[in-house]
């Protein structure tokens, strides 16, 4: 397996040390709203965070004041528009090069294509594009995260990480799957992250950056995974060349 030159691919120690409980809870509110994929009430937020309603209310009021949380017509909570402005500043050059390639690949394949990066022990979607004329496309929202030990994007990312740095809960069969992905240059999965969905991913190795991958997700249709991987690989090469990787 190849090893990425990026610093500390999976480093749980980065989260150690003193932390602000209030800040952590505020971030968890944003994560819950992102993961829910629907508006939530204050009571639902409080239950998900296991805090009193008054605590949840204070957190939400602060997030509202910064434009990170908004209310819909029924008074339920959704992510605020300010988050989009903050997200646009994350890896700005990577976004700029990846979006045209994701758009082209999504339209060529008729599948949702997305860019993921490694964040500690999770894959985080940085950008996602749905095909222009698809009758039914799978949504993959930016900010979506899942353990790096499951799914095609995670396996593609782990081909860039030394096995000794993998999460301690990595399954015994994962090493074989990652090795196979490294040998052939792409990974695939089905029913691992979202039931009934197939995913294919290729590594995106960028000098001095966290391990990343380009992926496509779709309903099983008999499409050859290798052909999907070949198209994604062309986009990965174009992004790497543009960024001097």
N, C-alpha and C positions, 0 to 999 in steps of 0.2 A: 504494500500500500504506500502511496505517496504521502509525504508529510508537508503540510502547509507551512510557509514561513511566517504566518501571522502569529502574534504573541498570544500565549496562554489560551489555547482553543477552548478548553473547558476548565475553569478555575473556580471551584466553589468557595475558595478562601476570599475571593473578591467581595463576597457578601457578608463576611465576618466583621466583627468590630461593632462599636456603638451605632445604634440606628434610632431614627425618630419613629416612634409608634404612630404618631398622628400622620406624618408624611406617608408611612407605609400603608396605613388604612386608606388615605386618599387615593393612592395609586391603585389599591385593590378595588376601590369603587370604579375607577376607570376600566380596569380589567374586567370586572363583572359586567359592566355595561357593554363592553366590546364583545365578550363571549356570549352574552344573552341573545344577541341578534334581534332584540325587541326592546321596547320601552319597559322600564321597571318602576315600581312604586318605591317610596322611601321604606316602607315596611319590608319589601322584598330585599332591598339593599341591606337593611339592618340584619335580616335573617341570614343572608349570604355571608356577611362579615361577622356574624355572631356578636353583635354589639347592640346596645340599647337604641331605641328609635331616636332619642335625643342626640346621641353621638353621631348617628348617621346623618341626621338633619344638619348638624354643624359642619360636617365634612362636605355635604352637598352644597350648602350655602357658600362655602369658601370656593369650591370648584366652579359654581355658577358665577361668582364674582370675577373669576379669571376667564370666563367663556369656555371652560373645558366641559361643562355639563349644561344642558338646556332642558326645558320642559316642553312636551308636546301639547296639543290642544286640550288633552284630558288631564294635564298636570303630571303626567308620568315623565320619567327621566330618560334622556338620551345623551349620547356624546355630543359635545359642542363643536361648533365650526372652528374654534380656535385650535383644536387638535390638528386639523388639516394643515394649518400654517406651521405648527411645530413639526409635524411629520415631514413636511416638504424640506426641512433643513437637515434631515437625517441622511447622511451619505448622498449629498446632493448630486455629485458627479456620477455616482453609480446609478441613481435614479434616472438621470438625464440620458445615459447610454443604454440603460436596460429597457426603458419604456418603449422606444421604437422597435427594439428587437422582440420584446414580449408581444407587442401589437401584431407584428408581422407573423410571428410563430402562431399566435392564437388564431389569426385569420386563415393561415395556411392549413392548420390542423383542424380547425373547427372546435377547438377545446380551450378552456380557460388555462392560461399560462401565467406563472408567477415566479417571483424571485424570493428566495428565503436566505436568511443568514443565521449563523449560530450565535445564540445569546446564552452564555453559561451552559445549561443542559437542555436548552429548548431551541427549536426551529421557530423563527419569527418571520412572517411574511412581510416584506418591505413594499412590494408592488405587485399588482395583479391586473390582468387584462382579460376580459371575456371576448369571445369571437363576435364579429360585427353582425353576422346574419344567422347565428345559431338559433334554432327553434327553442331549445332548452339548454342553457349553459349552467355550469356549476359555479356558484359564487365562492370566491376565496378572498375574504376581506383583508386588506392590509392591517397588520397588528395581530392577526390570528397566530396563535402559537400552540405547539404541541411538543411532547418529549422528543429529543433527537434520536431516541432509540426505536422509534416506530415511524413507519411511512417511508416512501421512496426518497423524499428530500433529506430526511435524517440519515438514511443509509449513504446517500451521495455525499453528504457532508462528512460522515464518519470515515470515508475513504481518505480524507485529508487530515485525520486526527490520529495520533498514535494510540493504539489500543489501551495502553496504560493510563491514558487520560480520559477514557470513556467513563460515563456515569457508573457507579458501583452496581446499579440494579440492571445493567444490560443483560439480556437473556443469553443463555448458553449458545443458542443457535444464531445469534446475531453476527458473531465473528465470521461464520461461513458465508452469510448473506452479504456482508460488507466486502469480504474478499472477492466474492463473485462479481459484485458491482465494480470493484476496482479493476479487475481483470478485463471485463468487457466494456467498461467506461460509462455505465449507467445502471440505475437501480429501478426496481418496480415494486409495487405493493398493491394489495387489494383488501378492502375491509379492515384496514389497520387504523386509520384515523377517522374516516367517515364511512359508515356502513354502505356497502354496495358500490363504492367508487373505486376506480382503478387510477393509479398514479404512476408516472414515469418521471425520473429526475436525472440530471447530469451534473457533475461537479462543476463549480465555477471557482477556479483557483485564481486569486488576485493577490499580487505581491503586497505584503504589509497590511492585509485586511483579514477580518475573521473569515473562516471557511463559509462558503456560500454554495447555492445550487439553483439551477433553473428547473422548473417542474411543470408538468401538465397534468390536469386531473379531469376525469371524464367517466361517464357511465360505460361499462363494458359493452363494446360493439363488435368485437372481433378484429379491431384494429391491431396491427402488429406493433407491439411495444418497441421493437427495434427501430421501426421507421419513425415513431414519435421521438425516440431518443436521438436519432440522427438529425432531425430537424432542430431539436433543442441544442444539440452540440454545436451546430452552425451559429446559432445565436450566442452561445457561450463564448465561442472563439471570437466573434465580432466584438463582444463587450470587453473581453480580455485585451484584445489588440487596441481598442480605443482608449483603454485606461492604462496602457503600457504595462500590462501584466505579463 
